[in-house]
Amino acid sequence: MFNVRASVVGGLAFIALAVPATAVAAPATVNLRVEGPTSTLFEGPITTDVREFRFNSGSNQTPTTCDGTSATGGPAPVPVPTRGAALAATTDLGVTLAGQLFSFGPAIETINGVDVSFNSATNDYLAEYFNFAPAALGACSTEIRNGDQVLFAYANFGAPALRLSGGPALVAPGQTARLTVVDGAT
């Protein structure tokens, strides 16, 4: 005698085992620095996973998922943490972001009330860098990994991202230290 119920349940179990679960990358911790026109607006380590990018200030608060897949212009076959997700994670620390969202990521207008929108007189805007090189893809398109350097800097396209090296990590007031500033990409 043929048991229809057992066959359906057994068939569903086989299908469930045959289809792999969607993989999602592990969270990443990166050094994130955000430079405004005259001061550093944020600097520090940020740990993030795949997350929605949502402006927490201004009129456009519709979220978009920053996951590095083709839906956001990225090459990742599965959702991964991105530079946009790292920036979005700063809102958990009280940073306010306002701007417009596009399919490949955010166009930031203000950070903590500081204007970082495109300036047509100077051509400055919030340029994006990844490991000290100008970013090739949008903020929601580039996968980040532990130890990456993520920089958003109010500058012209292609301006060098400066890297500081040398000296001790901390210097007491009145003490001297020797540091070197170089183009981080070269």
ABEGO torsion letter per residue (X at the ends): XBBAAAAAAAAAAAAAAABBBBBBBBBBBBBBBBBBAABBABBEBBBBBBBBBBBABEABABBBBBAGBAAAGBABABBBBBAAAAAAAAAAAGBBBBEBBBAAEBBBABBGGBBABBBAAAGBBBBBBBGGBBBABBAAABBBBBGBBBBBBBBBBGBBBBBBBEEBABBBBGBBBBBBBBBAAX
